[in-house]
Amino acid sequence: MLRREDGLALIVSMGVLSMLTITGTTVMVYTTSNTKTSELSRSNEKSFSLSEAALADAMAVLANPDNDALKQATLPSTEATASSAQYEDGTAKWWGVLDPGDAEWTVSALGLYDNPAGPGLPQVRRLLTAKVPVTPSYLQPLNNPVWNYLYAGHTGSACDQTLNNNILGSSRMYVAGNLCLSPNVVLTQSSVIVGGSLDVQNNAAVGIPASMTTRVEAYVGGDCRYATGSWGVCTGNQDARHIYGKLADGVTAGVSHTPPVVPPPTADFANWYEHAIPGPAQSCTTSTGTPPMFDNNYPTRDNSAPVFDLTPPSSYICRVGPGASTSLPSLITGAQTTIAVASATAFPTSQFQIRIDDEVMTVKAGFGTTTWTVTRGVNGTTPAIHAASQTVLWDDATPSGELSWNAATKTLSVKGTIFIDGSAKISNSALNTYNGQATLYLSGTFRATGSLCASVSGAACAFSTWNPNTEMLTIVANGNGGQVNPGDGILFDNNFSFQGGLYATNAVEFGNNVNIGGPVVGSQILLSNNLTTNSFPTITTVPAGMPSNKTVYAQPNPPQMFAG
């Protein structure tokens, strides 16, 4: 009986069944675990893809040319206020924090995907961060030809523009309405365009009939007359009416009856009040001395800030974003390749460029010290002598905006679009210079009791060497009265000079013997004796913020320094 095997099959079967059950359970558990792991991995991948999509969405917002990439309001600042978009069964969120001092965003991008463990559980999250540096826009192509003229925009009066004194020189003049020349006024501009009619009083004239070179390229859209004579359609030869014109071909005497259309410019004061850098919404991130009070009750634009002197007795610096400046302890010659500077603070520790006056140099050695080895006259500039105390600017830095003054060398440094909710003036009666490209908006008025020029020779403005396409400051004034005569927006006192652009919602007035180079736009141009308008190159490039040009803002660079 001990050798009988009855029931053994049952025992073996039970063992095999147990083993199969264990194996099956193990396989099921393993398969389920792998499935869950796979689902979780897929969810992580999905949430990461969503965070990448969120970053792309944030970059699209920053890169939109209608948005200002140097304004915090362009992106929400926290996850609580984040923007979001739905992608299939997930969500992409993005927000950012702007550091105006470094002109750099920290952008956060969050991907949220449904939890594979079941409904009601927290979503799978993947957070990605990146740094986005921003490059400011300093320049833009000219898109309104008005900035190549002396432009008087008033219309609707018998004499929209009256010239009581001679305008000497050769810049182009555009009168949108009717032009009246007082007795004995001789207008000798290179071209004169009158949208309305032209009234020439006794002994006044447009051009001189001596030769084609002394005649004026003339356009009159309406009628014309001389003295108390009869009015007539102003076309063809009008010598009898003392309009000594020539056609555009330069060889035919006469007046064209089809003036080119130049649209009246407009200045967007409300927009630049919010977006100017520096300005009411974004003051200096680096400053010394006493820079402007851009506003005293932001966000109310009411022309209430005190009159700011651009050229006071003491120096000041106002800069937003990256940049550095120092000065020369002593004069340097045009041949020196080793120069001393007062300080190296905030300058780079590897090769960079500097600007002194109109010369650009490359600093090749001496980083972090006050003795630099330089290559002179780079970027097409010319080596020159530079006086002690002159400002040394980090030239290839990209500050978002700057308005700084060196009182020792009487040099103004400007960049970007600037807004002061008040008035400004030049009080220093010496010859003042400026470097840079900028548009300065004023809710109030502008008065000059001193000269301000970009190119100088000795103790005078050098009009023949000034190129507005590479260096131009434009003053844009919305007020009238106060520090200037009632009805004026801009006033230049006797005997001073200016190179740059001028725009006034009201009149622009010049005192005796004023010399200007550059475009002038106003409701009227008021003259004392002997305004001289110096010729300037055709303007094709203007500072950002110029009235009537397309609004351009700072734009972001590609994201970098990813984390998450």
VENRA-V767078 format. One record per backbone hydrogen bond with DSSP energy under -0.5 kcal/mol. CO is the residue of the C=O (numbers start at 1). NH is the residue of the N-H. If there is no record, write none. Layout:
co->CO nh->NH
co->CO nh->NH
This chain:
co->1 nh->4
co->5 nh->8
co->7 nh->11
co->8 nh->12
co->9 nh->13
co->10 nh->14
co->11 nh->15
co->12 nh->16
co->13 nh->17
co->14 nh->18
co->15 nh->19
co->16 nh->20
co->17 nh->21
co->18 nh->22
co->19 nh->23
co->20 nh->24
co->21 nh->25
co->22 nh->26
co->23 nh->27
co->24 nh->28
co->25 nh->29
co->26 nh->30
co->27 nh->31
co->28 nh->32
co->29 nh->33
co->30 nh->34
co->31 nh->35
co->32 nh->36
co->33 nh->37
co->34 nh->38
co->35 nh->39
co->36 nh->40
co->37 nh->41
co->38 nh->42
co->39 nh->43
co->40 nh->44
co->41 nh->45
co->42 nh->46
co->43 nh->47
co->44 nh->48
co->45 nh->49
co->46 nh->50
co->47 nh->51
co->48 nh->52
co->49 nh->53
co->50 nh->54
co->51 nh->55
co->52 nh->56
co->53 nh->57
co->54 nh->58
co->55 nh->59
co->56 nh->60
co->57 nh->61
co->58 nh->62
co->59 nh->63
co->60 nh->64
co->61 nh->64
co->64 nh->67
co->67 nh->69
co->68 nh->71
co->71 nh->74
co->72 nh->75
co->76 nh->96
co->78 nh->81
co->79 nh->82
co->83 nh->94
co->85 nh->92
co->87 nh->90
co->89 nh->114
co->90 nh->87
co->91 nh->112
co->92 nh->85
co->93 nh->110
co->94 nh->83
co->95 nh->108
co->97 nh->106
co->98 nh->100
co->99 nh->102
co->99 nh->103
co->99 nh->104
co->103 nh->134
co->104 nh->99
co->105 nh->107
co->105 nh->132
co->106 nh->97
co->107 nh->130
co->108 nh->95
co->109 nh->128
co->110 nh->93
co->111 nh->126
co->112 nh->91
co->113 nh->124
co->115 nh->118
co->118 nh->121
co->124 nh->113
co->126 nh->111
co->128 nh->109
co->129 nh->563
co->130 nh->107
co->131 nh->560
co->132 nh->105
co->133 nh->557
co->134 nh->136
co->135 nh->555
co->136 nh->138
co->138 nh->544
co->140 nh->542
co->144 nh->147
co->145 nh->148
co->146 nh->149
co->149 nh->151
co->149 nh->520
co->150 nh->152
co->150 nh->174
co->151 nh->153
co->151 nh->522
co->152 nh->176
co->154 nh->177
co->157 nh->160
co->161 nh->180
co->162 nh->164
co->163 nh->182
co->166 nh->168
co->166 nh->531
co->167 nh->188
co->168 nh->533
co->171 nh->190
co->172 nh->150
co->173 nh->193
co->174 nh->152
co->174 nh->176
co->175 nh->195
co->177 nh->196
co->178 nh->160
co->178 nh->161
co->179 nh->199
co->180 nh->163
co->180 nh->182
co->181 nh->201
co->182 nh->185
co->185 nh->187
co->185 nh->205
co->186 nh->167
co->186 nh->188
co->187 nh->207
co->190 nh->217
co->191 nh->173
co->192 nh->219
co->193 nh->175
co->193 nh->195
co->194 nh->221
co->196 nh->222
co->197 nh->179
co->198 nh->200
co->198 nh->225
co->199 nh->181
co->199 nh->201
co->200 nh->227
co->201 nh->204
co->202 nh->184
co->205 nh->187
co->205 nh->207
co->206 nh->244
co->208 nh->211
co->211 nh->214
co->211 nh->215
co->214 nh->208
co->216 nh->218
co->216 nh->246
co->217 nh->192
co->218 nh->256
co->219 nh->194
co->222 nh->234
co->223 nh->198
co->224 nh->232
co->225 nh->200
co->226 nh->229
co->232 nh->224
co->233 nh->235
co->236 nh->255
co->238 nh->241
co->238 nh->243
co->239 nh->242
co->242 nh->206
co->242 nh->244
co->243 nh->238
co->243 nh->245
co->244 nh->216
co->245 nh->254
co->246 nh->218
co->247 nh->250
co->251 nh->253
co->252 nh->247
co->255 nh->236
co->256 nh->220
co->260 nh->262
co->261 nh->263
co->266 nh->548
co->267 nh->269
co->268 nh->272
co->269 nh->273
co->270 nh->274
co->271 nh->274
co->271 nh->275
co->272 nh->276
co->273 nh->281
co->278 nh->419
co->279 nh->282
co->282 nh->278
co->282 nh->279
co->286 nh->319
co->288 nh->317
co->289 nh->291
co->292 nh->294
co->294 nh->421
co->297 nh->300
co->299 nh->301
co->300 nh->302
co->305 nh->423
co->308 nh->310
co->308 nh->425
co->309 nh->312
co->316 nh->405
co->317 nh->288
co->318 nh->403
co->319 nh->285
co->319 nh->286
co->320 nh->400
co->320 nh->401
co->324 nh->394
co->326 nh->392
co->327 nh->329
co->327 nh->342
co->328 nh->389
co->332 nh->386
co->337 nh->374
co->339 nh->372
co->344 nh->347
co->352 nh->363
co->353 nh->395
co->353 nh->396
co->354 nh->361
co->355 nh->393
co->356 nh->359
co->359 nh->356
co->360 nh->378
co->361 nh->354
co->361 nh->363
co->362 nh->364
co->362 nh->375
co->363 nh->352
co->365 nh->373
co->366 nh->369
co->370 nh->341
co->372 nh->339
co->372 nh->374
co->373 nh->364
co->373 nh->365
co->374 nh->376
co->375 nh->362
co->378 nh->360
co->378 nh->381
co->386 nh->332
co->387 nh->390
co->390 nh->328
co->391 nh->393
co->392 nh->326
co->393 nh->355
co->393 nh->395
co->394 nh->397
co->401 nh->320
co->402 nh->415
co->404 nh->413
co->405 nh->316
co->405 nh->407
co->406 nh->410
co->406 nh->411
co->410 nh->433
co->411 nh->406
co->412 nh->435
co->413 nh->404
co->414 nh->437
co->415 nh->402
co->416 nh->418
co->416 nh->439
co->417 nh->277
co->418 nh->441
co->420 nh->422
co->420 nh->443
co->421 nh->305
co->422 nh->444
co->423 nh->308
co->424 nh->447
co->425 nh->310
co->425 nh->427
co->426 nh->449
co->427 nh->429
co->430 nh->432
co->430 nh->451
co->432 nh->453
co->433 nh->412
co->435 nh->414
co->436 nh->472
co->437 nh->416
co->438 nh->474
co->439 nh->418
co->439 nh->441
co->440 nh->476
co->441 nh->420
co->442 nh->478
co->444 nh->478
co->444 nh->479
co->445 nh->424
co->446 nh->491
co->447 nh->426
co->447 nh->449
co->448 nh->493
co->451 nh->432
co->452 nh->499
co->453 nh->434
co->455 nh->462
co->457 nh->460
co->460 nh->457
co->461 nh->463
co->462 nh->465
co->462 nh->466
co->463 nh->466
co->466 nh->468
co->467 nh->470
co->467 nh->471
co->472 nh->438
co->473 nh->501
co->474 nh->440
co->475 nh->477
co->475 nh->503
co->476 nh->442
co->477 nh->505
co->481 nh->483
co->481 nh->484
co->485 nh->481
co->485 nh->488
co->487 nh->507
co->488 nh->481
co->489 nh->446
co->490 nh->509
co->491 nh->448
co->491 nh->493
co->492 nh->511
co->493 nh->496
co->496 nh->515
co->497 nh->452
co->498 nh->517
co->501 nh->475
co->502 nh->521
co->503 nh->477
co->506 nh->523
co->507 nh->489
co->507 nh->490
co->507 nh->509
co->508 nh->526
co->509 nh->492
co->510 nh->528
co->511 nh->514
co->512 nh->495
co->514 nh->532
co->515 nh->498
co->516 nh->534
co->517 nh->500
co->519 nh->502
co->520 nh->151
co->521 nh->504
co->522 nh->153
co->523 nh->154
co->524 nh->508
co->524 nh->526
co->526 nh->510
co->529 nh->513
co->531 nh->168
co->531 nh->533
co->532 nh->516
co->532 nh->534
co->533 nh->170
co->533 nh->171
co->534 nh->518
co->540 nh->142
co->542 nh->140
co->543 nh->546
co->546 nh->549
co->554 nh->69
co->555 nh->135
co->560 nh->131
co->563 nh->129
